[in-house]
Amino acid sequence: MPLPATVDATRLLLAEGGYVADKALATTIHLALTMGRPLFLEGEPGTGKTEIAKVLAAQLPRRLVRLQCYDGLDLSAAAYEWNHARQLMAIRLAEAAGERDRAAMERGIYAPEFLQERPLLSAITGEPAVLLIDELDRADEPFEAFLLEVLADFQITIPELGTVKAVVPPVVIITSNRTREVHDAIRRRCLYHWVDYPDAARERAILKLRAPAIPQTLSAQVVTFVQALREGDYFKLPGVAETIDWANALAALDAVELEPGVVDETLGVLLKYQDDITKLRGDEAERLIREATGQ
């Protein structure tokens, strides 16, 4: 499928996939697609960064190749690994067949059929892909050096085999929750956008799209409540995903508007830490309910 030709077409593409983007975000995504540059998305957890890659993969459509970053991630898990068991078997078979040329055997076992592709290599081989490098800030800083060649030239150099270059460069989306600073060398190779919590109007549009069965009155009250909650001092503010989950939970309980009892009982859907729930439950929740319902 051809890439969207304009910012408005990009925004429409995202909307058709269930993602409501503002003009600034749609512009940055459009430029990343048009210029063939990786896109670095930074922001608080739950603001919809990962969802962008999923929607683009579904709508373009392309394979979604996801590299979930974590502490200790290395090249063998991220890019490629040699299948040592098969290599050893090939050596034994060659010896059994009378092969005595050790150099030839070594060259033979470093052939593509013995290579196990991991996400980075998989994304630049085969069918066009969307490569999602998710939560890069969770990986160790030295791991970022492995990414530079991929981000700059869409290729991976394998010492035993040579350089593997993408025939069709993947669409690359990198996300970070900013638990640590990502190195400037990564940032320079990417277009950048800070993904913030949506304003009330956009969050209502998101609920209408992602939870269409929710009554309009309840949907508006949920958004007003969550928007006010995000202005408070809590350990982990609810993201858009929590807003959608909470609205669906309230609807599943046949709630038609926010009431103290049902709100207190469902705070575990909206908040993920007991200290935050304890702080909100009771008087503070009632205050936000009054604001949301206009009482």
ABEGO torsion letter per residue (X at the ends): XBBBABAAAAAAAAAAAGBBBBAAAAAAAAAAAAAGBBBBBBEBBGAGAAAAAAAAAAAOBBBBBBBBBBBGBBAAAAABBBBAAAAAAAAAAAAAAGBABAAAAAAAABBAAABBBBAAAAAABEBBBBBBBBGAAABBAAAAAAAAAAAAAGBBBBAAAEBBBBABBBBBBBBBAGABBBBAAAAAABBBBBBBBBBAAAAAAAAAAABAABBAAAAAAAAAAAAAAAABBBABBBBAAAAAAAAAAAAAAGBABBBAAAAAAAAAAABABAAAAAAABEAAAAAAAAAAAGX
